[in-house]
């Protein structure tokens, strides 16, 4: 044996002796002398997997994929932004806010306050200024007073949600607590000389982002809003602890304390016919947002028809609210995320992690089989666990339940307690569908929304018949599947929708995307899951719009008061606004509010299972009574 080989063997024997010296005597005596061999094999496998992860998996995950077809909009992407703005307007009016201000807030929420980011260099700017940081135009002075008679300042709404406006010369510009305008009303001839004034409020002196306390909602205000939903349906309020408060992260806030532009970037003729401009954003900034959000591309890669369609999006903004943007790029704001265009940043997971996920899923499958479930695979690749209804007339008359799980290692395994000890108690038929792409599995091939719908249809037709009405339930990410089914040929068969802590409601807001960028979320997912969310998840086909739900479908929405993933206050406002203008739909909608719950706690709390079962059975009883009444009226007519 060579000298190198002898040295390696000696080092291995020394390492083995050192490890055995730290072991208890009882353990050491039970181990065979060859125990280091499997350890070395495992370590070798981990090293090989790490190399494969870095050289194959990461480059594949970072490959840009063209977005899938926009199901409801096709090439008319301006219809999507029109729908978003109509929702913003409706919610603002119902809640007593100014819809113009809320529209501006919607746009600005996608941007981060990044002072002097242009001077440091930007990856997406069209023209870079040749200047050093020492010559950058950025003065840390207080906001200067403006007295131009050609514009009117529209300020943010006050804390009581009452819109307010005043002339710019009435503002106390010398006070460090005064907030500059987010919107400026323009004259018919020019934008006013004050827009070209470079000014920064006192918060810039410390380098901190501006105050956003006017955008937050107190617990008392939110609870009052939840109580107001009683008129729309049933509110189940878990008040076990009144001391808990709603989590509201500040990193999604709108930084509105800067009214900064450079004189050489202002084109006085650009907004001749515009009524308003957003002071903190410029045209290039919004171009970046629209190119990514509505076309899944960088501005530089847009095709001709896409550029024309993006101009149609701007036309929607101008026609609805008279908003246009000054040319150039904001020196202090830049787009937060380009989710589908950025590289995946998931941490490396060792092989033992995926082995644990496999064992958890295997053990959960064993429990499901013991409870009467059987595993089936559709032709499209959809995996389904099915349990027939109990052998009695009551259970057979209940709607079969199609359940869709959320994101998490093991997927459906995390829902074992809820399904077996909660939903299974009613005796109804249950379909539990798997989506392997969100379960931390080593499989990059994701099923499309159409393939999932085909698999669901195949399973329902196979076990319940082609005309059987169904009930849908989706938790968190699983609510996206409800949207896909709602826009398929299964729509006429839907009688009930149970939407628990839904990601799909108000998906076009920035909250969920900002949450996904947080370290705690990144630590909970793997590369395959992140690749699916960034590259293959069609958010524009997955957002659940309440107006798309038919009037005769009964709806149950369950929300957690301390949810850190989805914007519970925003969703509550949207539900309230929707019910206010759609009273017919509101009659069939029940609202469950678990005040002190975090996201996902409803999966393990028995009283949450009871709330869900009670609400479902109540609605099904109402549907049975309506059906009997309809049949009775039909007989009387005959």
N, C-alpha and C positions, 0 to 999 in steps of 0.2 A: 504494500500500500504506500502511496506517495506521502511525502511529509505533510502536504496540505490536508490530505484525507485523514491522516493520523491526528493532526491538530484539531480538525473539526469534530472527530469522534470524541476526543478528550474533552472538548468544550461541551459537547452534548451530555457526556457522563457527569461532568461537574454541574451542569445546569440541573440535571435530574436529581443529583444528590442534594443540591441546594433546595429544590422544591420539596423533596421528600422530608428534608429536615424541618420544614415548616408545617408539615402535616401532622395531625394527631396520630398517635401510635396505632390506634384501632383502624384508622383509614389506611395507613401505610401498609399494615399487614394484609389487608384485603385486596390491595392492588396487585395485579400481575406485573412481572418485571418488564413486560413489553408495553406498558401503558403509555409511554411517550409517543409511540408510533401513531395512534389515531390523532393525537394532539398535533403532531407534525403534519399529518395529512390535512387536518382542518385548517391549520395556519397556511399551508401551501394553497389550499382552495381559496381562502380569503384573499391572499395576495394576487392570485390569478383573477379573481372576480374584481378586485380593485383596479387592476390594469384594464380589464375589459370595460369596466364602468367608465374609466377616464378616456379610453381610446375609441370606444364604440358607442356606448350608451349616451354619453354626454353630447358628442357631436350630432348623433341622430336626433336627440331631444331638442337640440337648438336649431335644427333645420326649419326654416320658415315654410309654412304650409299655406297654400291659398285658401281663403275662407270659403266655406260651403255656401250654397245658394241661400239667398234671403227668401224664405218661404212666402211671407206675406207682402213683401215689398218689391221683389225682383230688382231691377235697376233703379227703381224710383225710391232712392234712399231718403229723399226729402220727406216722404210720407212718414218715415220713422221719426225724424226729428219733429215733424208737425204733431205727431201723436204724443210725443214726450212733452212738448210745450203746451199742448192742450191739457194734459194732466196737471202740469205745474200751475197753469192758470186756474183750473177748476179747484185744486186744493187750496191755492192762495185765497181765492174769493170766498170759499166756504169758511175758511179760518180767519177771515177778516184782515188779510194781508194784501199788499200791493202786488199784483201779478207781474208787473214789470220788474220790480225789485227781485222777486223770486226767480224770474227768468235769468237775470244777471247772476244771481247767486248760483243757479244751476251750472252756468258756464264756468264761473270762477272756481267752483269746488273741485274741478279737475286739475287745478294748477297749484303749485307750491310757491310759497314766498322764498325766492332765492336771490337775494340782493347781489347785484353786480355779476350775475352769471354770464352775461355777454362778454364782459371784460376777461373773465377766466377762460372763455371759449365754450361754444355750444355746438353739439354734434348736428343740430338740425337747422342752423341759421344759414341764410342764403348769402349774406355779405358780412364778412368779419371786419371789425374796425381795427386798424393798426395802431394800437395804443397799449401802453404798459399799465399795470395796476396803479402806479403812482400818478398817472395822468388821467385816470378814469373820472368822468364827470359824475361824482357822487358826493354831495355835500350833506353832512349830518346836521342840518339845521331844522328849525321848526317850520311848520306849514305856513306858507305865506298867504296873506289875505288876497282874495281876488275880487275885483269890483267890476268885471266886465258886464255891461248891460245886455250882452247878446246871448247869455245862457242862463238857465235856471238849474240849480243844484237839487237833485232828488236824493235825499238822505236815506239811510237804512231805516227800516221800521223800528220803533222803540220797543222796549221790553214787553209792553202790553199788546204787541202785535198790531198796533195802529199805525198805518203809514203816515209819514210826515214829510213835508217838503218846505223849503225856505230858500230865499235868495242867498247867494254866496256871500254877499257883502254883509249879511247879518250874522255870519258865523264868527265865533271867537277864535281867530286863527292863532292867537298868541298862546292859547292854552294847550298844554301837552296832551290833555285828555280828549280834545276835540277830534272827531273822526272825519276825514275827507270823504268826498262823495265817491260812490261806486259807479253811478250813472250821471251823465251830464246831458242836459237837453240842449240841442244845438239850434242856432238860428238858421234862417234860410240862406244866409250868405257866407257865413264862416263859422268856425268852431270857437272863436273867441281867443284872444291872445293868451289867456291864462292857462290854456291846455299846454302851451309850450313852455310853461314855467316849470323848472325842475325843483321839486319840493319834496321833503321827507318829514314825516312827523317824528315826534320825540322818541318813539319806540325804536327807531333805527339806530339811535345812539348806542344802544346796548346790544345791537345785532339780533334782537329777538323778534319773533313774528308778532304782528299786531294782535290786539285783543279781540277775541271772538266770543265774548260772553253773551253778546246779544243774539247769538245763534243757538244757544243751548236751551233746553226745556227743563224746568224744575220737575221734581217728582210729583208735587201737588198738581201742577198744570197737566201733566201727562195722565195722572190718575183721574182728574176731572174729565179729560177727553175720553178715557176708557169707559167711565160711567155713562157718558153721553151715548155710548153705542148700545145701551140696553134697548133703546127703541128699535135698533136694527136687528136685534136678536138676543140670545142668551149670553150673559157675561158671567163666567165662573171665575171668581177672584180668590186666589190663594193668598191669604193675609196672615200667614203664620208668623211673620216677623215684619213689623212696620218700620224697623230701623234700617232696612236695606234700601239702597239708593240705586238709581239707574246709572249704569256705566255709560259714560259719554266721552270718548277719546277726543283730545284736542288736536291730534295730528290730521284730522279730516276737516278742520275748520277753514273758513274763508278768510284770508288775510286781506283786509279792506282798508288799511291805513295809509296807502300810498297812492299818490296822484302824480306820477313821474313820467315825463316824456322829454326827449331832447328836441331842441329847436330845429335841428337839421333833419329830423325824421317826420315832421308834421307837414302834411300836404293839405293846405287850406281848401282845395277844391275836391277832396276825396269824399266829403260828407255834405255836399251842398244840399241834397234832398233828404238827408237822414235827420231824424228827430233826436235820437239818443246815441251815445257811444259809451262803452264800458271803459272807464278810465285806466284800469289796471291791465287791460289786455289789448293786444294789437292784432292785426290781420294774420300775420305769420303764425302767431300762437294758436289762434283758432283754426287755422289751416291744419296744423299738426294734429289737433284734437279731432277734427272732422275726418281727416284722412285715415287716422287709426281707428276711431270709434265706428265709422260708418262704411269704411272700405277695407279695413285691415291692412293698410299699407302706409309707407312713408309718402310724403308729398311728392318727392322726386320720382317715385315709381308709379304714380297715378297715370292711367290711360286717359285719352282725350274725353271719352264719354264720362269718365269718373270726375274729371275736372269740371265738366259742364254740370253734372249732377250736384257737385259740391257748391257751385254757384246757385243752384236751385235751393239748396239748404240755407244759404245766406239770404236768399229772397224770402224764404219763409220767415226768418227772423225779422226782416225788414217789414214785411207786410203785416205780421202779427203785432209787433211792438215798435217798429221803426228803429231797430237797432242796426247800426253799421259800425265797422271797426276802422280805426286809423291804420295806415300802412306801416310796415316795419314790424319790429319785435319788441316786446316789453323788456326793459332792462332788469326788472325785479321779479318777474314771474315766469315760470316754465312748467310745462306739462308734467304732472306727477309720474304717470306710468304709461308705458306702451306695452301693455300686458302680453298681447299676442306677437309682438315683435322683439321683445327682450329675451335674453338668454335665460334658461332655467337655472335656478340657484339652489336647488334642493341639496341637502346634505347627503353624503354617501352613507348608505345603510349596509351593514355587514350581512353576509349570507344568513347568519343565525337569526336576524330580524325577520327575513322572509320565511325561514323555517318556523318561527313562532307564529307568524300570521297563518301559515298553512295548518299548523296544529290547532289553532283557535277555530278556524273554519271547519276543520274535520270534526272537532268536538261538538261544535254547534250543529253540524249536520247530523251527528249521532243523536243529539237531543231532539232535533226535529223529526227524525225517523221514529223515535220512541213515542213522540206525540201524535203520530199518524200522518206525517207529511211524507211525500215522495218527491224525488228529484227528477226533473225532466229538462231536456234541451231542445229548443225549437230549431227549425231549419236555418233561421237567421243567426243562430248562435246564442240566443238569449237563454239563460239558465233560470228555471222556475222551480220553487218548492210549493207543492200543492197539497192541501188537505180538504177533502170533501166535507160537506155539511153534515152535522149530526143527523141521526136517523129519526127525526121527528118533524112534523109538519111546520112547527114554529121556526126551527132553524133553517129548513129548506126554503121557507118563504122570505128569509132575510136576503138582502143583496149580497152576492159574492164580492169579497173585498180584494182589490188588487193593491198590494203594498209595495212602495219603492223606497229603498233606504238611502241614507246620505253618505257623506264622505267619512272614511275612517278605516284604519287597519282591520281587515276581516269583513268589512261591509255588513252584510246581513247578520253576521255573528254578534254584532253589538246590539242587535234588536231582539235577541233570543228571549230575554225576560219579558219584554213588552208584548211580543207576539204570543208566546206560549202561556204566560200567566195573566195577560190582560186581554188582548183582542180575541184570543181563542176561547174565552169563557162564554161568549155569546152563542157558540155552536155553528156560526155561519161558515160557508166555504171561504178559504183564504188562499190567495195566490201571492207568494213572496218572490219578487223578481230581483235578480242580481245584476249589478253593473260592475264588472270586474275592473274597469278602468279607474274606479274611485275606491278600490279596496286594498291598495298597496300590493299589487301583484306584478310579477315580472313579465308583463304582456303589453307591448306598446300598441297592438292592434285594437283600436276602440270601435265599438259598435256605433253606427250612426243613429240619429234619432228615428229615421225611417225603419232601420233594421230592428230597433227596440219595439216600435209600434207593431211591426209585422209579427214579432215573437209574442207580444202580448195578445194580439188577435188570435194567433194560432192556438195558444194555450186555453184561452177562454172558450173558443169554439169547440176545442177538443173535449173539454170536461163539462161545459155548461150549455153548449148549443149556440147557434149563430144569432139568436134573437134575445138572449138573456140580458136584462139590464144589469148594470154593474155599479159598484161603489169604488172610488179611487181614493187612495191615501198616500201622501208623500211627505217625508220629513226632510227638512233642510234642502240639500242638493236634490233629493228625490222629487221635490215639487216640480223640477224641470220636466220630468217625464209626464206629469199631469198636463203640462202645456202641450207637449208633443201629441198626446192622445186626444186632447181637446180639439186639435186641428187635423184630425184624421177621420176616417170613415167610421170610427168607433164613437164619435161624438153623440149620435142619436141614442146610444145605449147608456150614456152616463146619466145616472139619477142622483148621485151624491158625490161630493168632493170634500175630503178632509185634508186641510193644508196646515201642516204643523211646522212652525218656525221656518217659514219658507224663504229660501234664497231667491226664488224666481220672482217674487213680488218686488217691484221697483228695482229690477236688476240693472236698469239703465242709469241708476244713481251711482255715485262713486264709492259708497260706503263699503260694499262687499269687496270690491277690488282693493281698496285701501287696507281692509282687514287682512286680505290674503297676502299683502306685502309685509305684514308684521312678522318679526322673528318667531313669535310663539306659534304662528300658523305654519311657517316654513319648517319648524322643527317637528310638526305633526304629520308631514306628508313626505312622500318619496319622489324620486325623479319621474317615474311613470305617471303618477297622479298629477304632478305639476305640468308635465308635458301635455296631458289630456286637457287640463284647464286652460293652459296658454295657447295650445295649437289646435285642438280638435273640438272644443266645447263651443257650440254656436249660440252665444248669449242672445243674439237678436231673434233666434227662433225659440228661445227657452223662457223669455220673460212672460210671466203670467199677467195678463191684463184682465181686471175684473169685468170689464164690459164685454169680454169675449165669452164669458160664462153664460149659457142660456138661462132665460128667466125661470124655467121649470126645474132647474138643477138646484138641489139643496147644498149649501156650502157651510162648512165649519172651518174657522180659522183659529188656530191656537198659537199664541205668542208668549214669549218669556219676557218678563219685565226687566231683567238684567242681562239680556242677550248681548254678548260682545261681538257677535258675527254679523247679525243683520240689524238694520236701523229700526228698532221697534217703534220709537216715536213717529218717524216718518210714515211707516206702514199704517200705524193707527190713524194718523191724519188722513192718509189716502182712503182708508176704509170709511172713515167718517164722511169725507167729502163725497165718495162714491155713493154711499147710502143716502146722502142728503138729496142727490139729484136723480137717484134711481130707487124710489121707494118700493116699487114692485119687486125688485131683486132683494131689497133689504128684508122683506118678509120671509124669505127662505134662507137667510144667512144668520148663523149663530157665531158668537165670538167668545172664545175661551182665553182668559188672561191670567197667567200664573205670575203674579207680581214679583215674587222673590226667586224665580227660577233663572238659572243660567242656561245657555244654549245646550240642549241635549239632555237636561235633567229629566225631562218628561219620559225618557226611555227607561228610567229606573225607579220612578216614584209611583207607587200603586194608586194614589189618589188622582194622579194625572190620567192613568189608564181608565179609572172610573169616570172621570169627567168626559173623556172622549167617547167611551161606550154609551154613557147616558145620553149625550148629545146626539149620537148616531141613531140610537134606538128611538129617541123622541122624534127625530125627523122621519124615520121610516114608518113610525106609527101614524104621523100626519099624512105621509104619502099614501098609506093604506086607506085611511079615512077618505082622502080625496078621491082615490080610485073607486071606492064603494059608492061614494056620492055621485060620481060621474056615471057609473053603471046604472044607478037608480034613476037618474034623470033621463038616461037613454031609454030605459024601459017605459017611463011615463010618456015620453014622446011617441013611442010606438003604440 
